[in-house]
Amino acid sequence: MRQQRLNDYILPLTSAWGSAELTNSLSRFDSFCALLGLDKVQEYMITNRVHEIKDFSAHQLDQHALALQADLQEKFRVLPIRSTKAFITCSTEKLKKGSQVYNTTCALWHDSIPVILPNLLKFIT
């Protein structure tokens, strides 16, 4: 019963990493930039001639820049990286190899790792 409840936490992560949308977005650099919203940032920087600003830290962001910033933060939040890292950490921390908890954790992640790993490696690359 405990393993099933833990499995219910992992299933959304596995689904997110295995989604066709994420796989397609990680297949090319331009689609990766679109996934993260970086394509919009490039357009904004060119249009607003950001390269001419001498002291960017003293420059106030306009409404469009603030909206882009919020969009970027939301897109990063939606990616399953943080939640996957957190769940792997809490489910594997201080486990002794061969213990019952270790074996349960291995069984828990057994089917998910082959789904998560290919897109995670594409993301890192």
MOPAC internal coordinates of N, CA, C and O (Angstrom, degrees):
PM7 1SCF
backbone

  N    0.0000 0     0.00 0     0.00 0    0    0    0
  C    1.4464 1     0.00 0     0.00 0    1    0    0
  C    1.5377 1   110.67 1     0.00 0    2    1    0
  O    1.2310 1   120.51 1   137.90 1    3    2    1
  N    1.3349 1   116.62 1   -42.10 1    3    2    1
  C    1.4571 1   121.04 1   179.14 1    5    3    2
  C    1.5259 1   110.87 1   -63.37 1    6    5    3
  O    1.2310 1   120.89 1   137.07 1    7    6    5
  N    1.3242 1   115.90 1   -42.93 1    7    6    5
  C    1.4553 1   120.00 1  -179.80 1    9    7    6
  C    1.5335 1   110.79 1   -64.37 1   10    9    7
  O    1.2310 1   119.84 1   142.80 1   11   10    9
  N    1.2970 1   117.92 1   -37.20 1   11   10    9
  C    1.4675 1   121.39 1   178.00 1   13   11   10
  C    1.5244 1   110.76 1   -64.61 1   14   13   11
  O    1.2310 1   120.46 1   138.42 1   15   14   13
  N    1.3347 1   116.73 1   -41.58 1   15   14   13
  C    1.4681 1   119.79 1   178.19 1   17   15   14
  C    1.5204 1   110.62 1   -64.26 1   18   17   15
  O    1.2310 1   120.02 1   138.59 1   19   18   17
  N    1.3259 1   117.57 1   -41.41 1   19   18   17
  C    1.4606 1   120.99 1   177.20 1   21   19   18
  C    1.5289 1   110.60 1   -65.42 1   22   21   19
  O    1.2310 1   121.09 1   141.65 1   23   22   21
  N    1.3080 1   115.52 1   -38.35 1   23   22   21
  C    1.4658 1   120.64 1   177.32 1   25   23   22
  C    1.5321 1   110.83 1   -59.96 1   26   25   23
  O    1.2310 1   120.47 1   144.34 1   27   26   25
  N    1.3102 1   116.71 1   -35.66 1   27   26   25
  C    1.4625 1   121.25 1   178.81 1   29   27   26
  C    1.5329 1   111.62 1   -64.30 1   30   29   27
  O    1.2310 1   119.92 1   153.35 1   31   30   29
  N    1.3369 1   117.75 1   -26.65 1   31   30   29
  C    1.4583 1   121.41 1   175.61 1   33   31   30
  C    1.5281 1   110.92 1   -76.28 1   34   33   31
  O    1.2310 1   120.34 1   143.66 1   35   34   33
  N    1.3076 1   116.95 1   -36.34 1   35   34   33
  C    1.4650 1   121.64 1  -175.58 1   37   35   34
  C    1.5255 1   111.74 1   -78.37 1   38   37   35
  O    1.2310 1   119.73 1   147.88 1   39   38   37
  N    1.3039 1   118.12 1   -32.12 1   39   38   37
  C    1.4610 1   121.84 1  -176.41 1   41   39   38
  C    1.5377 1   113.27 1   -53.41 1   42   41   39
  O    1.2310 1   118.63 1   133.30 1   43   42   41
  N    1.3361 1   120.21 1   -46.70 1   43   42   41
  C    1.4728 1   119.08 1   178.15 1   45   43   42
  C    1.5364 1   112.35 1   -63.05 1   46   45   43
  O    1.2310 1   120.23 1   144.31 1   47   46   45
  N    1.3238 1   117.16 1   -35.69 1   47   46   45
  C    1.4694 1   120.00 1   177.25 1   49   47   46
  C    1.5199 1   110.75 1   -64.63 1   50   49   47
  O    1.2310 1   120.88 1   133.92 1   51   50   49
  N    1.3166 1   115.91 1   -46.08 1   51   50   49
  C    1.4561 1   120.91 1   179.73 1   53   51   50
  C    1.5207 1   110.24 1   -61.99 1   54   53   51
  O    1.2310 1   120.36 1   137.02 1   55   54   53
  N    1.3044 1   116.93 1   -42.98 1   55   54   53
  C    1.4681 1   121.14 1   178.41 1   57   55   54
  C    1.5173 1   111.67 1   -62.83 1   58   57   55
  O    1.2310 1   120.45 1   138.04 1   59   58   57
  N    1.3165 1   116.75 1   -41.96 1   59   58   57
  C    1.4722 1   120.43 1   179.34 1   61   59   58
  C    1.5227 1   111.23 1   -63.35 1   62   61   59
  O    1.2310 1   120.24 1   133.99 1   63   62   61
  N    1.3252 1   117.15 1   -46.01 1   63   62   61
  C    1.4651 1   120.62 1   179.93 1   65   63   62
  C    1.5227 1   112.25 1   -67.95 1   66   65   63
  O    1.2310 1   120.14 1   149.63 1   67   66   65
  N    1.3160 1   117.34 1   -30.37 1   67   66   65
  C    1.4538 1   120.82 1  -177.44 1   69   67   66
  C    1.5155 1   114.63 1   -92.78 1   70   69   67
  O    1.2310 1   120.13 1  -177.03 1   71   70   69
  N    1.3270 1   117.36 1     2.97 1   71   70   69
  C    1.4644 1   119.61 1  -177.14 1   73   71   70
  C    1.5283 1   111.25 1   -66.40 1   74   73   71
  O    1.2310 1   121.32 1   -35.01 1   75   74   73
  N    1.3046 1   115.08 1   144.99 1   75   74   73
  C    1.4736 1   120.92 1   179.16 1   77   75   74
  C    1.5266 1   110.51 1   -62.75 1   78   77   75
  O    1.2310 1   120.33 1   143.97 1   79   78   77
  N    1.3258 1   116.98 1   -36.03 1   79   78   77
  C    1.4699 1   120.79 1   179.85 1   81   79   78
  C    1.5306 1   111.05 1   -60.86 1   82   81   79
  O    1.2310 1   120.28 1   132.98 1   83   82   81
  N    1.3295 1   117.07 1   -47.02 1   83   82   81
  C    1.4541 1   120.24 1   179.45 1   85   83   82
  C    1.5281 1   110.80 1   -66.06 1   86   85   83
  O    1.2310 1   120.34 1   136.57 1   87   86   85
  N    1.3281 1   116.96 1   -43.43 1   87   86   85
  C    1.4648 1   120.88 1   179.20 1   89   87   86
  C    1.5175 1   110.87 1   -59.18 1   90   89   87
  O    1.2310 1   120.20 1   134.69 1   91   90   89
  N    1.3252 1   117.23 1   -45.31 1   91   90   89
  C    1.4671 1   120.87 1   178.94 1   93   91   90
  C    1.5253 1   111.61 1   -65.95 1   94   93   91
  O    1.2310 1   120.41 1   140.90 1   95   94   93
  N    1.3192 1   116.82 1   -39.10 1   95   94   93
  C    1.4660 1   120.81 1  -179.25 1   97   95   94
  C    1.5240 1   112.13 1   -66.89 1   98   97   95
  O    1.2310 1   120.42 1   152.14 1   99   98   97
  N    1.3179 1   116.80 1   -27.86 1   99   98   97
  C    1.4610 1   120.45 1  -179.39 1  101   99   98
  C    1.5311 1   112.62 1   -89.64 1  102  101   99
  O    1.2310 1   120.39 1   178.02 1  103  102  101
  N    1.3231 1   116.87 1    -1.98 1  103  102  101
  C    1.4644 1   119.84 1  -175.07 1  105  103  102
  C    1.5237 1   113.05 1   -80.22 1  106  105  103
  O    1.2310 1   119.94 1   154.67 1  107  106  105
  N    1.3382 1   117.72 1   -25.33 1  107  106  105
  C    1.4680 1   121.03 1  -179.45 1  109  107  106
  C    1.5264 1   108.97 1  -138.00 1  110  109  107
  O    1.2310 1   120.83 1   -29.19 1  111  110  109
  N    1.3245 1   116.01 1   150.81 1  111  110  109
  C    1.4599 1   120.38 1  -176.88 1  113  111  110
  C    1.5272 1   111.24 1   -62.52 1  114  113  111
  O    1.2310 1   119.62 1   137.71 1  115  114  113
  N    1.3249 1   118.33 1   -42.29 1  115  114  113
  C    1.4612 1   119.87 1  -178.42 1  117  115  114
  C    1.5311 1   111.94 1   -65.18 1  118  117  115
  O    1.2310 1   120.20 1   142.75 1  119  118  117
  N    1.3268 1   117.23 1   -37.25 1  119  118  117
  C    1.4645 1   119.21 1   177.66 1  121  119  118
  C    1.5300 1   111.08 1   -72.81 1  122  121  119
  O    1.2310 1   120.46 1   149.35 1  123  122  121
  N    1.3417 1   116.73 1   -30.65 1  123  122  121
  C    1.4620 1   121.36 1   174.36 1  125  123  122
  C    1.5305 1   109.91 1   -63.97 1  126  125  123
  O    1.2310 1   120.91 1   134.89 1  127  126  125
  N    1.3328 1   115.86 1   -45.11 1  127  126  125
  C    1.4713 1   119.96 1   178.06 1  129  127  126
  C    1.5286 1   111.01 1   -62.38 1  130  129  127
  O    1.2310 1   120.57 1   140.69 1  131  130  129
  N    1.3327 1   116.52 1   -39.31 1  131  130  129
  C    1.4664 1   120.06 1   177.94 1  133  131  130
  C    1.5284 1   110.80 1   -65.87 1  134  133  131
  O    1.2310 1   120.35 1   141.16 1  135  134  133
  N    1.3289 1   116.94 1   -38.84 1  135  134  133
  C    1.4629 1   121.40 1   178.22 1  137  135  134
  C    1.5211 1   111.04 1   -57.64 1  138  137  135
  O    1.2310 1   120.63 1   137.64 1  139  138  137
  N    1.3160 1   116.39 1   -42.36 1  139  138  137
  C    1.4639 1   121.13 1  -177.78 1  141  139  138
  C    1.5261 1   113.38 1   -88.93 1  142  141  139
  O    1.2310 1   120.26 1   171.25 1  143  142  141
  N    1.3259 1   117.11 1    -8.75 1  143  142  141
  C    1.4566 1   120.65 1  -178.58 1  145  143  142
  C    1.5148 1   113.47 1    84.72 1  146  145  143
  O    1.2310 1   119.96 1  -170.63 1  147  146  145
  N    1.3079 1   117.67 1     9.37 1  147  146  145
  C    1.4626 1   121.16 1  -178.04 1  149  147  146
  C    1.5160 1   112.39 1   -69.56 1  150  149  147
  O    1.2310 1   120.00 1   155.13 1  151  150  149
  N    1.3243 1   117.60 1   -24.87 1  151  150  149
  C    1.4602 1   120.81 1   177.92 1  153  151  150
  C    1.5228 1   110.92 1   -63.64 1  154  153  151
  O    1.2310 1   120.27 1   143.06 1  155  154  153
  N    1.3226 1   117.09 1   -36.94 1  155  154  153
  C    1.4595 1   121.47 1   178.62 1  157  155  154
  C    1.5296 1   111.19 1   -70.15 1  158  157  155
  O    1.2310 1   120.82 1   145.87 1  159  158  157
  N    1.3187 1   116.05 1   -34.13 1  159  158  157
  C    1.4633 1   120.28 1   179.36 1  161  159  158
  C    1.5219 1   109.89 1   -66.00 1  162  161  159
  O    1.2310 1   120.51 1   136.74 1  163  162  161
  N    1.3230 1   116.63 1   -43.26 1  163  162  161
  C    1.4618 1   120.28 1   179.02 1  165  163  162
  C    1.5263 1   110.60 1   -59.58 1  166  165  163
  O    1.2310 1   120.62 1   133.73 1  167  166  165
  N    1.3322 1   116.42 1   -46.27 1  167  166  165
  C    1.4659 1   120.37 1   178.38 1  169  167  166
  C    1.5328 1   111.07 1   -59.12 1  170  169  167
  O    1.2310 1   120.81 1   135.91 1  171  170  169
  N    1.3201 1   116.06 1   -44.09 1  171  170  169
  C    1.4585 1   120.72 1  -179.58 1  173  171  170
  C    1.5296 1   110.88 1   -62.00 1  174  173  171
  O    1.2310 1   120.90 1   134.83 1  175  174  173
  N    1.3165 1   115.89 1   -45.17 1  175  174  173
  C    1.4647 1   119.92 1  -177.34 1  177  175  174
  C    1.5226 1   111.55 1   -64.31 1  178  177  175
  O    1.2310 1   120.15 1   141.43 1  179  178  177
  N    1.3157 1   117.31 1   -38.57 1  179  178  177
  C    1.4616 1   120.69 1   178.35 1  181  179  178
  C    1.5234 1   110.54 1   -69.93 1  182  181  179
  O    1.2310 1   120.50 1   131.53 1  183  182  181
  N    1.3163 1   116.65 1   -48.47 1  183  182  181
  C    1.4617 1   121.68 1  -178.17 1  185  183  182
  C    1.5246 1   111.98 1   -60.49 1  186  185  183
  O    1.2310 1   120.39 1   140.85 1  187  186  185
  N    1.3131 1   116.86 1   -39.15 1  187  186  185
  C    1.4688 1   121.00 1  -176.81 1  189  187  186
  C    1.5195 1   113.48 1   -95.59 1  190  189  187
  O    1.2310 1   120.68 1  -170.80 1  191  190  189
  N    1.3177 1   116.30 1     9.20 1  191  190  189
  C    1.4740 1   123.74 1   175.61 1  193  191  190
  C    1.5327 1   111.58 1    49.30 1  194  193  191
  O    1.2310 1   121.43 1  -130.56 1  195  194  193
  N    1.3113 1   114.86 1    49.44 1  195  194  193
  C    1.4584 1   121.89 1  -177.40 1  197  195  194
  C    1.5289 1   111.04 1   -61.25 1  198  197  195
  O    1.2310 1   120.22 1   150.22 1  199  198  197
  N    1.3045 1   117.19 1   -29.78 1  199  198  197
  C    1.4693 1   120.73 1  -179.35 1  201  199  198
  C    1.5276 1   112.54 1   -62.47 1  202  201  199
  O    1.2310 1   119.89 1   163.50 1  203  202  201
  N    1.3343 1   117.81 1   -16.50 1  203  202  201
  C    1.4626 1   120.99 1   179.89 1  205  203  202
  C    1.5340 1   113.08 1   -90.47 1  206  205  203
  O    1.2310 1   120.14 1   173.41 1  207  206  205
  N    1.3062 1   117.33 1    -6.59 1  207  206  205
  C    1.4680 1   120.85 1  -179.76 1  209  207  206
  C    1.5216 1   108.53 1   -77.00 1  210  209  207
  O    1.2310 1   120.71 1   -57.16 1  211  210  209
  N    1.3172 1   116.24 1   122.84 1  211  210  209
  C    1.4776 1   121.47 1  -176.20 1  213  211  210
  C    1.5293 1   111.85 1   -73.68 1  214  213  211
  O    1.2310 1   120.13 1   131.85 1  215  214  213
  N    1.3110 1   117.36 1   -48.15 1  215  214  213
  C    1.4650 1   121.65 1  -178.34 1  217  215  214
  C    1.5267 1   108.35 1  -121.48 1  218  217  215
  O    1.2310 1   120.99 1   -89.43 1  219  218  217
  N    1.3137 1   115.72 1    90.57 1  219  218  217
  C    1.4571 1   120.57 1  -174.59 1  221  219  218
  C    1.5262 1   111.39 1   -65.50 1  222  221  219
  O    1.2310 1   119.54 1   149.69 1  223  222  221
  N    1.3193 1   118.47 1   -30.31 1  223  222  221
  C    1.4636 1   120.93 1  -179.07 1  225  223  222
  C    1.5296 1   111.88 1   -67.19 1  226  225  223
  O    1.2310 1   120.00 1   155.49 1  227  226  225
  N    1.3257 1   117.61 1   -24.51 1  227  226  225
  C    1.4603 1   121.54 1   179.49 1  229  227  226
  C    1.5326 1   111.68 1   -92.05 1  230  229  227
  O    1.2310 1   120.56 1   174.33 1  231  230  229
  N    1.3090 1   116.53 1    -5.67 1  231  230  229
  C    1.4649 1   121.82 1  -176.84 1  233  231  230
  C    1.5315 1   110.44 1   -85.19 1  234  233  231
  O    1.2310 1   120.68 1   -49.33 1  235  234  233
  N    1.3441 1   116.30 1   130.67 1  235  234  233
  C    1.4574 1   121.18 1   177.61 1  237  235  234
  C    1.5292 1   109.72 1   -79.54 1  238  237  235
  O    1.2310 1   120.60 1   -43.98 1  239  238  237
  N    1.3176 1   116.46 1   136.02 1  239  238  237
  C    1.4554 1   120.63 1   177.02 1  241  239  238
  C    1.5257 1   110.16 1   -79.54 1  242  241  239
  O    1.2310 1   121.03 1   -41.64 1  243  242  241
  N    1.3170 1   115.64 1   138.36 1  243  242  241
  C    1.4576 1   119.53 1   176.69 1  245  243  242
  C    1.5336 1   110.05 1   -82.13 1  246  245  243
  O    1.2310 1   120.27 1    -2.53 1  247  246  245
  N    1.3154 1   117.09 1   177.47 1  247  246  245
  C    1.4663 1   121.53 1  -177.21 1  249  247  246
  C    1.5251 1   112.09 1   -60.45 1  250  249  247
  O    1.2310 1   120.43 1   141.56 1  251  250  249
  N    1.3272 1   116.78 1   -38.44 1  251  250  249
  C    1.4600 1   120.54 1   179.77 1  253  251  250
  C    1.5299 1   110.26 1   -64.44 1  254  253  251
  O    1.2310 1   120.32 1   137.20 1  255  254  253
  N    1.3149 1   116.99 1   -42.80 1  255  254  253
  C    1.4710 1   121.03 1   178.97 1  257  255  254
  C    1.5251 1   111.12 1   -65.28 1  258  257  255
  O    1.2310 1   120.39 1   139.38 1  259  258  257
  N    1.3136 1   116.85 1   -40.62 1  259  258  257
  C    1.4645 1   120.51 1   177.76 1  261  259  258
  C    1.5283 1   111.34 1   -64.55 1  262  261  259
  O    1.2310 1   120.68 1   142.13 1  263  262  261
  N    1.3291 1   116.31 1   -37.87 1  263  262  261
  C    1.4673 1   120.30 1   177.35 1  265  263  262
  C    1.5290 1   110.31 1   -66.75 1  266  265  263
  O    1.2310 1   120.27 1   139.42 1  267  266  265
  N    1.3289 1   117.10 1   -40.58 1  267  266  265
  C    1.4669 1   120.95 1   176.72 1  269  267  266
  C    1.5258 1   110.67 1   -62.47 1  270  269  267
  O    1.2310 1   120.82 1   137.17 1  271  270  269
  N    1.3138 1   116.03 1   -42.83 1  271  270  269
  C    1.4591 1   121.17 1   179.71 1  273  271  270
  C    1.5341 1   110.38 1   -60.91 1  274  273  271
  O    1.2310 1   120.46 1   134.86 1  275  274  273
  N    1.3081 1   116.73 1   -45.14 1  275  274  273
  C    1.4626 1   121.17 1   178.83 1  277  275  274
  C    1.5293 1   110.91 1   -64.32 1  278  277  275
  O    1.2310 1   120.28 1   140.81 1  279  278  277
  N    1.3268 1   117.08 1   -39.19 1  279  278  277
  C    1.4663 1   121.88 1   178.51 1  281  279  278
  C    1.5296 1   110.52 1   -63.99 1  282  281  279
  O    1.2310 1   120.45 1   136.15 1  283  282  281
  N    1.3227 1   116.75 1   -43.85 1  283  282  281
  C    1.4682 1   120.68 1   178.07 1  285  283  282
  C    1.5254 1   111.03 1   -60.94 1  286  285  283
  O    1.2310 1   120.45 1   134.58 1  287  286  285
  N    1.3132 1   116.74 1   -45.42 1  287  286  285
  C    1.4617 1   120.56 1  -179.97 1  289  287  286
  C    1.5200 1   111.02 1   -61.27 1  290  289  287
  O    1.2310 1   120.45 1   139.36 1  291  290  289
  N    1.3258 1   116.75 1   -40.64 1  291  290  289
  C    1.4621 1   120.57 1   179.43 1  293  291  290
  C    1.5254 1   111.35 1   -67.20 1  294  293  291
  O    1.2310 1   120.05 1   139.55 1  295  294  293
  N    1.3176 1   117.50 1   -40.45 1  295  294  293
  C    1.4674 1   120.41 1   179.85 1  297  295  294
  C    1.5281 1   110.78 1   -65.96 1  298  297  295
  O    1.2310 1   119.97 1   141.51 1  299  298  297
  N    1.3147 1   117.66 1   -38.49 1  299  298  297
  C    1.4600 1   120.52 1   176.79 1  301  299  298
  C    1.5274 1   110.69 1   -67.19 1  302  301  299
  O    1.2310 1   120.38 1   144.20 1  303  302  301
  N    1.3216 1   116.87 1   -35.80 1  303  302  301
  C    1.4547 1   121.28 1   179.69 1  305  303  302
  C    1.5300 1   111.82 1   -67.53 1  306  305  303
  O    1.2310 1   120.44 1   146.02 1  307  306  305
  N    1.3206 1   116.76 1   -33.98 1  307  306  305
  C    1.4602 1   122.02 1  -178.45 1  309  307  306
  C    1.5301 1   111.79 1   -72.84 1  310  309  307
  O    1.2310 1   120.19 1   151.00 1  311  310  309
  N    1.3292 1   117.24 1   -29.00 1  311  310  309
  C    1.4638 1   119.93 1   178.30 1  313  311  310
  C    1.5235 1   109.71 1   -60.70 1  314  313  311
  O    1.2310 1   120.16 1   -37.97 1  315  314  313
  N    1.3208 1   117.29 1   142.03 1  315  314  313
  C    1.4691 1   119.54 1  -175.26 1  317  315  314
  C    1.5335 1   114.97 1   -80.58 1  318  317  315
  O    1.2310 1   119.63 1  -166.61 1  319  318  317
  N    1.3050 1   118.31 1    13.39 1  319  318  317
  C    1.4729 1   120.74 1  -175.06 1  321  319  318
  C    1.5223 1   111.94 1   -64.99 1  322  321  319
  O    1.2310 1   120.13 1   125.48 1  323  322  321
  N    1.3067 1   117.36 1   -54.52 1  323  322  321
  C    1.4711 1   120.75 1  -176.55 1  325  323  322
  C    1.5192 1   112.70 1   -61.74 1  326  325  323
  O    1.2310 1   121.02 1   133.85 1  327  326  325
  N    1.3173 1   115.66 1   -46.15 1  327  326  325
  C    1.4610 1   118.76 1  -178.00 1  329  327  326
  C    1.5253 1   111.17 1   -66.69 1  330  329  327
  O    1.2310 1   120.26 1   143.73 1  331  330  329
  N    1.3311 1   117.12 1   -36.27 1  331  330  329
  C    1.4637 1   120.27 1   177.69 1  333  331  330
  C    1.5208 1   110.21 1   -65.54 1  334  333  331
  O    1.2310 1   120.87 1   133.15 1  335  334  333
  N    1.3261 1   115.94 1   -46.85 1  335  334  333
  C    1.4673 1   120.44 1   179.63 1  337  335  334
  C    1.5300 1   110.58 1   -59.89 1  338  337  335
  O    1.2310 1   120.77 1   134.72 1  339  338  337
  N    1.3023 1   116.13 1   -45.28 1  339  338  337
  C    1.4648 1   120.09 1  -178.76 1  341  339  338
  C    1.5241 1   111.30 1   -62.98 1  342  341  339
  O    1.2310 1   120.34 1   136.51 1  343  342  341
  N    1.3165 1   116.95 1   -43.49 1  343  342  341
  C    1.4538 1   119.20 1  -177.73 1  345  343  342
  C    1.5258 1   111.83 1   -71.52 1  346  345  343
  O    1.2310 1   120.19 1   142.10 1  347  346  345
  N    1.3201 1   117.24 1   -37.90 1  347  346  345
  C    1.4696 1   119.26 1   176.36 1  349  347  346
  C    1.5233 1   109.81 1   -63.57 1  350  349  347
  O    1.2310 1   120.49 1   136.88 1  351  350  349
  N    1.3227 1   116.67 1   -43.12 1  351  350  349
  C    1.4654 1   120.62 1   179.80 1  353  351  350
  C    1.5180 1   111.34 1   -61.30 1  354  353  351
  O    1.2310 1   120.09 1   129.98 1  355  354  353
  N    1.3172 1   117.42 1   -50.02 1  355  354  353
  C    1.4698 1   118.90 1  -176.38 1  357  355  354
  C    1.5274 1   112.30 1   -71.52 1  358  357  355
  O    1.2310 1   120.05 1   156.19 1  359  358  357
  N    1.3274 1   117.51 1   -23.81 1  359  358  357
  C    1.4640 1   118.02 1  -179.17 1  361  359  358
  C    1.5272 1   113.23 1   -90.94 1  362  361  359
  O    1.2310 1   120.22 1   170.28 1  363  362  361
  N    1.3327 1   117.19 1    -9.72 1  363  362  361
  C    1.4719 1   118.94 1  -177.88 1  365  363  362
  C    1.5268 1   114.00 1  -122.20 1  366  365  363
  O    1.2310 1   119.90 1   172.80 1  367  366  365
  N    1.3043 1   117.79 1    -7.20 1  367  366  365
  C    1.4640 1   121.51 1  -175.05 1  369  367  366
  C    1.5353 1   111.58 1   -64.19 1  370  369  367
  O    1.2310 1   121.21 1   -49.26 1  371  370  369
  N    1.3005 1   115.29 1   130.74 1  371  370  369
  C    1.4724 1   124.57 1   174.65 1  373  371  370
  C    1.5269 1   113.69 1    58.89 1  374  373  371
  O    1.2310 1   120.23 1  -145.39 1  375  374  373
  N    1.3126 1   117.17 1    34.61 1  375  374  373
  C    1.4594 1   119.94 1   177.16 1  377  375  374
  C    1.5217 1   109.98 1   -88.64 1  378  377  375
  O    1.2310 1   120.99 1   -38.00 1  379  378  377
  N    1.2966 1   115.71 1   142.00 1  379  378  377
  C    1.4620 1   120.67 1   176.67 1  381  379  378
  C    1.5215 1   107.93 1   -97.11 1  382  381  379
  O    1.2310 1   121.77 1   -53.16 1  383  382  381
  N    1.3241 1   114.21 1   126.84 1  383  382  381
  C    1.4576 1   119.65 1  -179.00 1  385  383  382
  C    1.5273 1   109.86 1   -57.22 1  386  385  383
  O    1.2310 1   121.50 1   -46.79 1  387  386  385
  N    1.3318 1   114.74 1   133.21 1  387  386  385
  C    1.4519 1   120.52 1   179.66 1  389  387  386
  C    1.5156 1   114.37 1    92.33 1  390  389  387
  O    1.2310 1   119.93 1   168.04 1  391  390  389
  N    1.3282 1   117.74 1   -11.96 1  391  390  389
  C    1.4740 1   119.68 1   179.58 1  393  391  390
  C    1.5317 1   109.37 1   -73.76 1  394  393  391
  O    1.2310 1   120.95 1   -15.19 1  395  394  393
  N    1.3239 1   115.79 1   164.81 1  395  394  393
  C    1.4642 1   120.70 1   179.11 1  397  395  394
  C    1.5263 1   110.49 1   -62.34 1  398  397  395
  O    1.2310 1   120.17 1   139.11 1  399  398  397
  N    1.3110 1   117.28 1   -40.89 1  399  398  397
  C    1.4636 1   121.07 1  -179.91 1  401  399  398
  C    1.5313 1   110.01 1   -65.22 1  402  401  399
  O    1.2310 1   120.41 1   139.17 1  403  402  401
  N    1.3174 1   116.83 1   -40.83 1  403  402  401
  C    1.4690 1   121.40 1   177.33 1  405  403  402
  C    1.5256 1   110.14 1   -60.41 1  406  405  403
  O    1.2310 1   120.14 1   132.41 1  407  406  405
  N    1.3218 1   117.34 1   -47.59 1  407  406  405
  C    1.4632 1   121.68 1  -179.92 1  409  407  406
  C    1.5305 1   111.79 1   -63.27 1  410  409  407
  O    1.2310 1   120.49 1   141.70 1  411  410  409
  N    1.3190 1   116.67 1   -38.30 1  411  410  409
  C    1.4640 1   120.92 1   176.85 1  413  411  410
  C    1.5206 1   110.57 1   -64.38 1  414  413  411
  O    1.2310 1   120.69 1   137.44 1  415  414  413
  N    1.3262 1   116.28 1   -42.56 1  415  414  413
  C    1.4621 1   120.63 1   179.42 1  417  415  414
  C    1.5265 1   111.03 1   -64.99 1  418  417  415
  O    1.2310 1   120.13 1   138.27 1  419  418  417
  N    1.3136 1   117.35 1   -41.73 1  419  418  417
  C    1.4713 1   120.80 1   176.92 1  421  419  418
  C    1.5235 1   110.40 1   -59.70 1  422  421  419
  O    1.2310 1   120.54 1   135.28 1  423  422  421
  N    1.3191 1   116.57 1   -44.72 1  423  422  421
  C    1.4637 1   120.63 1   178.61 1  425  423  422
  C    1.5267 1   111.00 1   -64.46 1  426  425  423
  O    1.2310 1   121.27 1   143.06 1  427  426  425
  N    1.3312 1   115.17 1   -36.94 1  427  426  425
  C    1.4583 1   121.05 1  -179.38 1  429  427  426
  C    1.5248 1   111.92 1   -62.47 1  430  429  427
  O    1.2310 1   120.13 1   135.82 1  431  430  429
  N    1.3258 1   117.35 1   -44.18 1  431  430  429
  C    1.4633 1   122.25 1  -176.57 1  433  431  430
  C    1.5250 1   113.30 1   -90.51 1  434  433  431
  O    1.2310 1   119.80 1   171.41 1  435  434  433
  N    1.3095 1   117.98 1    -8.59 1  435  434  433
  C    1.4674 1   122.46 1  -173.34 1  437  435  434
  C    1.5276 1   113.79 1   -52.05 1  438  437  435
  O    1.2310 1   119.44 1   131.74 1  439  438  437
  N    1.3015 1   118.68 1   -48.26 1  439  438  437
  C    1.4648 1   121.60 1  -177.22 1  441  439  438
  C    1.5257 1   113.10 1   -83.87 1  442  441  439
  O    1.2310 1   120.00 1   159.12 1  443  442  441
  N    1.3175 1   117.61 1   -20.88 1  443  442  441
  C    1.4614 1   121.01 1  -175.66 1  445  443  442
  C    1.5268 1   113.40 1   -84.49 1  446  445  443
  O    1.2310 1   120.01 1   142.52 1  447  446  445
  N    1.3051 1   117.59 1   -37.48 1  447  446  445
  C    1.4682 1   120.59 1  -176.28 1  449  447  446
  C    1.5277 1   112.40 1   -57.57 1  450  449  447
  O    1.2310 1   118.68 1   136.00 1  451  450  449
  N    1.3414 1   120.13 1   -44.00 1  451  450  449
  C    1.4691 1   118.68 1   178.18 1  453  451  450
  C    1.5394 1   113.88 1   -63.51 1  454  453  451
  O    1.2310 1   119.91 1   157.69 1  455  454  453
  N    1.3165 1   117.77 1   -22.31 1  455  454  453
  C    1.4646 1   121.55 1   176.77 1  457  455  454
  C    1.5242 1   110.18 1   -83.62 1  458  457  455
  O    1.2310 1   120.42 1   138.32 1  459  458  457
  N    1.3172 1   116.80 1   -41.68 1  459  458  457
  C    1.4640 1   122.58 1  -176.10 1  461  459  458
  C    1.5261 1   111.95 1   -73.73 1  462  461  459
  O    1.2310 1   120.04 1   135.09 1  463  462  461
  N    1.2988 1   117.54 1   -44.91 1  463  462  461
  C    1.4590 1   122.27 1  -169.58 1  465  463  462
  C    1.5306 1   115.16 1   -58.53 1  466  465  463
  O    1.2310 1   117.82 1   133.77 1  467  466  465
  N    1.3230 1   121.75 1   -46.23 1  467  466  465
  C    1.4616 1   119.54 1  -178.12 1  469  467  466
  C    1.5378 1   113.52 1   -58.46 1  470  469  467
  O    1.2310 1   120.06 1   133.91 1  471  470  469
  N    1.3387 1   117.49 1   -46.09 1  471  470  469
  C    1.4643 1   119.27 1   179.48 1  473  471  470
  C    1.5178 1   112.03 1   -73.44 1  474  473  471
  O    1.2310 1   119.92 1   148.16 1  475  474  473
  N    1.3026 1   117.77 1   -31.84 1  475  474  473
  C    1.4620 1   120.34 1   176.07 1  477  475  474
  C    1.5348 1   110.00 1   -63.42 1  478  477  475
  O    1.2310 1   120.43 1   136.85 1  479  478  477
  N    1.3135 1   116.78 1   -43.15 1  479  478  477
  C    1.4684 1   120.18 1   177.98 1  481  479  478
  C    1.5160 1   112.00 1   -66.33 1  482  481  479
  O    1.2310 1   120.20 1   142.26 1  483  482  481
  N    1.3386 1   117.22 1   -37.74 1  483  482  481
  C    1.4743 1   120.39 1   175.00 1  485  483  482
  C    1.5280 1   110.02 1   -62.85 1  486  485  483
  O    1.2310 1   120.93 1   138.67 1  487  486  485
  N    1.3232 1   115.84 1   -41.33 1  487  486  485
  C    1.4599 1   120.16 1  -179.31 1  489  487  486
  C    1.5251 1   110.66 1   -62.86 1  490  489  487
  O    1.2310 1   120.53 1   135.29 1  491  490  489
  N    1.3080 1   116.59 1   -44.71 1  491  490  489
  C    1.4675 1   121.03 1  -179.97 1  493  491  490
  C    1.5205 1   110.83 1   -65.01 1  494  493  491
  O    1.2310 1   120.57 1   139.62 1  495  494  493
  N    1.3273 1   116.51 1   -40.38 1  495  494  493
  C    1.4648 1   121.25 1  -179.99 1  497  495  494
  C    1.5062 1   110.17 1   -64.35 1  498  497  495
  O    1.2310 1   120.10 1   180.00 1  499  498  497

